[in-house]
Amino acid sequence: MKAISIHQFGGLEELTYSTQPKPQLNSGDVLVKTTAAGVNPIDWKTCSGGGASGFIDEMPFIPGWEFSGVIADAGDTDFEVGQAVFGMIRFPQPAGCYAEYIAAPAAQISRLPDAVDLITAGGFPTTSLTAWQALFDKGALKPGQKVLILGAAGGVGHLAVQLAKWAGAHVTGTASMHNHEFLATLGCEHTIDYHSQNITDHVSNIDLIIDCIGGETAIEALPCLTADGAIVTLPSITKDQVVAAGAAQRRRVETILCEPSAKQLSEIAQLVADEQLQLHTTETFPLDKAAEAFELSQSGHVCGKLILTMDSQN
Ligand SMILES: NC(=O)c1ccc[n+]([C@@H]2O[C@H](COP(=O)([O-])OP(=O)(O)OC[C@H]3O[C@@H](n4cnc5c(N)ncnc54)[C@H](OP(=O)(O)O)[C@@H]3O)[C@@H](O)[C@H]2O)c1
């Protein structure tokens, strides 16, 4: 099968498109012929030696933790050959989704409703599960509450806006001015241009902040919270800094590590099928152009999501 891999941590030049052995199935795994794999910042962070690189024991390493595709071998599971599935798997252990075939734990994948297209489904799992777990598991969001989403136009942010609205919250988002119209179409009631406006001048009494940016941006937003409010901070690299600032200001800070969940993904897929949740795909790239997708993701200004698509000839 064709796959993207690295033989050592480093920059974009380490990404190689080559032939690799198909993965072996263990008990409880299915073999999936992939259709698409989503690109997330954790992918290039890990390839450069950060992110989840501490979990990698062997090279070559095939990046990618989310996929969509069709069951090619159901192994000893209840799935059937030909079923369309998608998922985020094994995170933070290596999962190898930038490949034409993957071995996926059946317990971590979901059947795709007919109404959802397979390529889009490859870009949903990580960002939607992160948004879901941040809003509902960590944030315990309730209808009528006020939510502030820092980085609302990005992969996680634009889904968090929609899920918060679906849950009956009032949503404010931060983004560059050129993305404000996009956020309004998602249901964002207030938008703040973080380049020219101070967050604290524009919002207060926020019940929950979903922080997709971290560092000083998160710390500057802490005074917006109500006394009982909470911030869920996503970027792991600055989480200790935000936790310390939260303790100093007596604000509740929650950290998060997104976990695979077939149950939550099924609920999310139904929202997509019902057109209550939409993934905005900025661009799709063929698998061999993964370096171009990484470069765009590294710019920090992707609106929505980037997706890799597979060559379906093998
Ligand atoms: N802990 C976990 O389990 C977990 C899970 C998923 C993601 N993450 C982390 O969460 C972060 C966000 O992930 P993502 O996939 O949403 O990233 P992304 O799609 O790459 O985010 C890009 C967005 O960030 C916005 N942005 C950049 N700087 C900003 C600022 N100062 N204020 C407001 N918006 C800003 C950009 O908006 P404009 O173009 O409008 O400026 C762009 O739309 C990453 O660090 C990722 O590694 C953590």
PDBQT file of the ligand as one rigid body, heavy atoms in Angstrom, charges set to zero:
ROOT
HETATM    1  N1  LIG A 401      -5.746  18.579  23.688  1.00  0.00    +0.000 N 
HETATM    2  C1  LIG A 401      -6.313  17.949  22.652  1.00  0.00    +0.000 C 
HETATM    3  O1  LIG A 401      -6.792  16.818  22.769  1.00  0.00    +0.000 OA
HETATM    4  C2  LIG A 401      -6.373  18.654  21.319  1.00  0.00    +0.000 A 
HETATM    5  C3  LIG A 401      -7.214  18.153  20.299  1.00  0.00    +0.000 A 
HETATM    6  C4  LIG A 401      -7.287  18.853  19.089  1.00  0.00    +0.000 A 
HETATM    7  C5  LIG A 401      -6.529  20.010  18.907  1.00  0.00    +0.000 A 
HETATM    8  N2  LIG A 401      -5.691  20.416  19.904  1.00  0.00    +0.000 N 
HETATM    9  C6  LIG A 401      -4.887  21.636  19.727  1.00  0.00    +0.000 C 
HETATM   10  O2  LIG A 401      -5.796  22.739  19.681  1.00  0.00    +0.000 OA
HETATM   11  C7  LIG A 401      -5.290  23.755  18.833  1.00  0.00    +0.000 C 
HETATM   12  C8  LIG A 401      -6.350  24.106  17.787  1.00  0.00    +0.000 C 
HETATM   13  O3  LIG A 401      -6.527  23.009  16.886  1.00  0.00    +0.000 OA
HETATM   14  P1  LIG A 401      -7.249  23.250  15.490  1.00  0.00    +0.000 P 
HETATM   15  O4  LIG A 401      -7.281  21.946  14.786  1.00  0.00    +0.000 OA
HETATM   16  O5  LIG A 401      -8.532  23.979  15.702  1.00  0.00    +0.000 OA
HETATM   17  O6  LIG A 401      -6.174  24.231  14.801  1.00  0.00    +0.000 OA
HETATM   18  P2  LIG A 401      -6.264  24.999  13.421  1.00  0.00    +0.000 P 
HETATM   19  O7  LIG A 401      -7.407  24.513  12.622  1.00  0.00    +0.000 OA
HETATM   20  O8  LIG A 401      -4.914  24.942  12.811  1.00  0.00    +0.000 OA
HETATM   21  O9  LIG A 401      -6.533  26.515  13.868  1.00  0.00    +0.000 OA
HETATM   22  C9  LIG A 401      -6.415  27.510  12.907  1.00  0.00    +0.000 C 
HETATM   23  C10 LIG A 401      -7.248  28.715  13.332  1.00  0.00    +0.000 C 
HETATM   24  O10 LIG A 401      -6.601  29.390  14.419  1.00  0.00    +0.000 OA
HETATM   25  C11 LIG A 401      -7.006  30.756  14.321  1.00  0.00    +0.000 C 
HETATM   26  N3  LIG A 401      -6.093  31.606  15.084  1.00  0.00    +0.000 N 
HETATM   27  C12 LIG A 401      -4.739  31.652  14.999  1.00  0.00    +0.000 A 
HETATM   28  N4  LIG A 401      -4.270  32.503  15.946  1.00  0.00    +0.000 NA
HETATM   29  C13 LIG A 401      -5.351  32.993  16.611  1.00  0.00    +0.000 A 
HETATM   30  C14 LIG A 401      -5.532  33.888  17.716  1.00  0.00    +0.000 A 
HETATM   31  N5  LIG A 401      -4.500  34.476  18.322  1.00  0.00    +0.000 N 
HETATM   32  N6  LIG A 401      -6.800  34.117  18.160  1.00  0.00    +0.000 NA
HETATM   33  C15 LIG A 401      -7.867  33.532  17.573  1.00  0.00    +0.000 A 
HETATM   34  N7  LIG A 401      -7.765  32.667  16.522  1.00  0.00    +0.000 NA
HETATM   35  C16 LIG A 401      -6.518  32.413  16.059  1.00  0.00    +0.000 A 
HETATM   36  C17 LIG A 401      -7.005  31.059  12.855  1.00  0.00    +0.000 C 
HETATM   37  O11 LIG A 401      -7.991  32.031  12.646  1.00  0.00    +0.000 OA
HETATM   38  P3  LIG A 401      -7.759  33.292  11.690  1.00  0.00    +0.000 P 
HETATM   39  O12 LIG A 401      -7.243  32.729  10.387  1.00  0.00    +0.000 OA
HETATM   40  O13 LIG A 401      -9.118  33.888  11.627  1.00  0.00    +0.000 OA
HETATM   41  O14 LIG A 401      -6.733  34.172  12.329  1.00  0.00    +0.000 OA
HETATM   42  C18 LIG A 401      -7.395  29.710  12.211  1.00  0.00    +0.000 C 
HETATM   43  O15 LIG A 401      -8.743  29.687  11.795  1.00  0.00    +0.000 OA
HETATM   44  C19 LIG A 401      -3.973  23.204  18.254  1.00  0.00    +0.000 C 
HETATM   45  O16 LIG A 401      -2.905  23.669  19.048  1.00  0.00    +0.000 OA
HETATM   46  C20 LIG A 401      -4.122  21.693  18.415  1.00  0.00    +0.000 C 
HETATM   47  O17 LIG A 401      -2.886  21.026  18.486  1.00  0.00    +0.000 OA
HETATM   48  C21 LIG A 401      -5.603  19.787  21.093  1.00  0.00    +0.000 A 
ENDROOT
TORSDOF 0
